[in-house]
Amino acid sequence: MTKITRTCFGYLLVVLFILPFATGCGGRTQSHPLTYWNGTPWAKASVNGVIGTFLIDTGANMTVLDSEFAQRAGVRSDGRERVRSTTGEVILATGWANNIQFLGRDHERRYVSIQDLSTFRAPGGIRQSGLIGTDLLHGYTLVFQMEEASAYLHEGPGPAREGLAGFQFEMIDGIPTVQIGFGRGNDIFRTKGSIDTGSAYADESLLHLDTTPAIARKILGTRFDLPPDDMTMVRSISGVRSISLYDHGPVRLLGREFEVARIAVHDHGEGFFEKDVVLISGNILGMYPHIEFDFPRRRVWVDAPRPLLP
C-alpha cells in the first residue's frame, strides 16, 4: 500500500453565489509563475493585501481560505455552509473578502469558505493558504502554459493562443465536465469526466481517473472482480480513505488516446460521485504542454504533443 499521495478538495456547493501580482495595466494580460507540484497547479494570491500560496482548483466552485490565513487577512466568519467534496460532506464557515488578487486580476467583495487546512501542504512544505475556485474564473479563459511554468487569466473567450484544438464542456455544479471514452472501435463506453485540477496523485506518469464502483464496473468489466493493481490513501476535507487502483486502457480524452490510465475506485456514494461521472485528476495538466479553460464559451483548448484523434 502506498503512502498518502493525493490531496482531494473538489468542493461542490448547490448554491453558487482568487493571484503573481501586479495587475495588468488597462486589462493587459500578463503571465505569472506557476508551480506544478505533485500533479496540482499553485500560484500566489493576495487577500486584503496579504500574500499566500493557493491551489488553482477547477474542481471547486467556491474559493476557500485556510482559517489561519483568513485571520491574518482579516476575513471573519459570519455564517456556515454545507459543502460536498469528492469524499464526503462537511459544514464550513463562510465570510467576505474585501479584495482578492489572482493572476493579476482584482476581485472585490468576494464570498469565501473558511477551513482549517493545517494538514494540507503547499509547494515547499508550507501550510496551504487556500484554493482558488471557479467562482473567480467566470468571464475569463484560464491559461496553463506548462512548458513555461506560467499561467494567466485572459479576459473574455479564448483561445489565447492560435492553433489549439477545442472541445466543448458543460458546467456541472460549477465544474468543467467533458466527454471521455473507454475502449476502441464499437466497444467504447462513454461517460462524463469532470476536470479537477485540485485533485491529484504524486505519481504523475499516468492519467488518473476517480469514479464509483458502479461506473468502474462498466469501465473494467470482469476485471473489477479481480484484486486491484494497487491501493492508496486519499486525504480530503472530510477525512482519509483507502481506495483501490486499477490500470486500464485505452482512454480517449480531449483528442488523445491514452494507452493506460489509472482508475481509482471510491467505495461510497457520497459527494460528487453520486452523479456517476468520472473525475479527471490534476495530472491531466502534465499530459498537455498548453491547456486553456474558456469559461465564457465553455470550451477547453489543448495543444497535444501527439496527433489529435478525429
N, C-alpha and C positions, 0 to 999 in steps of 0.2 A: 504494500500500500504506500502510495506516495505521501509526502508531506502536504500540508495545506498550501495550495498553489494558486488558488483562484479567489479573486475578490469580486463579488457579485452584488450590484446595487439594484439597477433596473426598477427604480421607484415608479409606481403607477398610481395616479390619483384619478378617481372618477370625475371630479370637478377640476378643471384646469383654470384656473382663474377663477459666466456671469459673465485673464483679460490682458506677453509684453504689453507695454503700457501706452506709450504716447499715442494719443488719439490722432488718427489721420486728419490732416488739415482739409477742410472742405469735403469730408466724407471720402477722402482718398484712401484706397485700400493699401495696407501695409502688411508684410509678413512678420510673424512673431515666432520666437523659438518654441519648438515643440519637443517634448521628451517622450519617446515611446519606450515604456518601461513595463516589463512583464506582460506585454501584449495589450497595454492600455495607453491612451494619449493623455499627456499632462501639460498644463501651461500655467503661467502666472495670471492672477486676477487680483483685483482690489475691491474691497467692500468698505464703503465710507472712508476711503483713503488708506485702509490697512491692507498690506500686500500678503498674499498667501499662495500656496500651490494647490491647484484644483484639477480634478479628474474631469475630462470632457466626456460626458456620458449621454450618448444618443438613446440609451435605454432608460433614461429618466425624464419624465415630463415636468419635473419641478426641480429647481435649484436647491441644493442643500448646503448648509453651513455646519461645520463642526461646532459643538457647543462652546468649547474654549475659544475658538476663533471668533465666534459670534459675540462673545462677551468683550473681547478686545476691540471689536469693530463697533461696539455699541448697539448691537441688534438684540432687542429684548423680546422674549416670548410673550405673545398676547393671545394665544389660542392653541388649540390642538387639532390634528388632522389624522384620520385613519389612512394609512399608506400600505399598498400592496407591493411587495417586491417579488422577485422570481422564486424566492424560497419561503414565502410566508407573509404575514400581515403584522404590522406594528402601528402604534399610535405615536406620532411625533409632534413636538412643539412647533409652532409657526410664529413668524414675525415679519416685520417690514424692514428692508434695507433702503436707506435714502438714495444710495448710488452704488452701482456696480459697474466696473470697467472690465471688459473681457475682449481680448484680441483687438484692442484699440477702439472698441465701441462702448458708448455710455448708455446705461440703463438707469432711469430714475424711478424711485419709489417702487421697488420690486418685492413681491410676496415670496417668502422663502420658508423652507423647513429647517429645523434645527435638531441635530442629532449628535450624540456622543460618538465620535469617530476615533477614540483613543486607541482602539485595537487595529486601526487601519493605517497603513503607511504609504507615504508618497515617495517619489524618487529620492534616493539618498538616505532613506530610512527615517525621515522626519514625519511628524504627525500630519495627517492629511487635513487640509484646511476646509475642504468641502468638495462639491461636484457641481458642474455646470450642466443643467438640463435643457431640454428642447424648448422650454418656455422662453429662453433668451435667444433662440435661433430663428424664430418666425420672422419672415421678411428678408432673411439672409441666405446666402449659399456658404455653407461651412466647408472650407477647402483644407484638406490634409495633403501637404507636399512631403511625402515620406522620405524621398531621397534627399531632400534638402533639410529635413528635420525642422520643418516650419509649418505654420498654419495661419489662416486669416479668415475673416468674415467679409465676403463680397456682398455689398448691398444690392438687393434685388435678385432676380433669377440668374442662374449660370447657363452654360458653363463659363467659369472664369478663364479657362484655357481652351483653345480650339483643339479639334482632333480627338475629342473624347467620345466614348460610346455611352449613350444614356439609356437608363432603364427606369420604368415607372415604379413608384412606391406609393403605398397608401399609409395614412397615419392611423394606427390602432392605439387608442389611449395615449396619443401623443408620441408614439414610437414609429419610426420609418420601417415599413414592412414590405418586403419584395417577394417575388415568386422564387421557389427553389425546387429543383428536381433531383430525384434519386434513381439511378439506373440508366439504361440505354435503350434505344430503339422504341419498340412498342411496350416495353416493360418499365415505364417510368412512373414513379409515384411523385406527384406534385403537391406541394402544400405551401403555406406562407412561412416566411422567415423574417423575424424582426431583428434589425441590426442594433446590437447593444455594445457600443464601444467601451462601456464601463464594466463589462464582464469579460474576463479573460483568464487564460492559463499561462503559467510560467513557460511551458513548452510551446514555443512559437513556430515549430516546424510543421505543424498540421493545422488545418482549419478545424475549429472546434464548434460543435453544434449541440445545444441542450434541448431536451424535449421530455415529454411524458412517456410512461410505459406504453400507453395506447398508441401513440404515434410511432414510438420506437419499434413496436411490433410490425406496423405497416412498412416501415423502412427496412428492418432487418429480417423479417420473416422468421423462419425456424431458427435462425442464428440467435435470436433473442432468448431461446430456451436453453442455450448453452452458457457456460461460465463466461463472464466478461473478460476482455483483454487486460483490463487493469481496473484499479479502484483509486479514488482520490477523495479528498475532503473539500467542501466548499464553505466559505465563510460569507455571510451576508448580514444585513442589519437585523435579521430575525434569528441568527444563530449559526451553528456549524452542523453540516450534514455530510454523510458518506454517500457517494454515488458511484454507479458502475460506468465504465467506459468501454465502448466497442469501436473497433476500426472498421470502416465501411466505405465503399465507393462503387462507381463514380458518383460525384455530386456536381450538378450543374448550377452555377450561381454567377450572376452578373457577367454573362458572356464567356465564362470559363468553365472547363471541366476539370475538377479535382479528382485525381485517381483514388485518393484515400482521404477521408475525413474522420475525425474522432467524434463519436456520438456519446454524449453524456446524458444519462437517464436519471431523472428525478422521480423517485417513487412516492409521489404525493400529488394531491390535486389542488394545492394551494397556489396563490399568487398568479402570475401572468400565464402560467402553463395551462390553466383551466380553459383557455381559449384555443387549445390544440394548435399552437403554432410552434415552429422551431425557433429557438433563439440562436442567432449568429453572433458569436463572441467577438470581442475586440481584436482577436488575432487576425481578422479579415484585413485590417489595415496593413499588416505585414505582407499580404499577398498581392497588393497593388501599389505601384510607386506613386500613384496620384489618384485621389478619390475625393469627390465633391458631393455634398448633400444639399441639393437645391430645394429648399423648403417652399419657396413661392410656387414652383411648378411641380413639386412632388416628384422629382427625378433624382436619381443618383448617377453620377458620371464617373467613369473609370478609365484609366489608361493601363490596360493589361499588358504584362510583359510577354504574353503569348497571343497567337491569333485568336480573335474572338469567335465564338460559335455563332452560327446563324440564328 
